[in-house]
Amino acid sequence: MVQDVLVRAGANWSRIIGRGHPEAYVRRMLVTQSIDTWRKHDRPGGDGDSGGSCAAG
């Protein structure tokens, strides 16, 4: 997950720098990706095998 976010950030680095506070922006990208991954696994029929609940690991 972290590597995927860093690749996306690197591809858009000039835009991220232009907005200011790049560390906060990338941190937010990580949080958003984490939430998206959690939701994908929590959804029935998603990638998880729990059938609707996500186990903390």
Beta strands, then each sheet from edge to edge (+ up, - down):
end
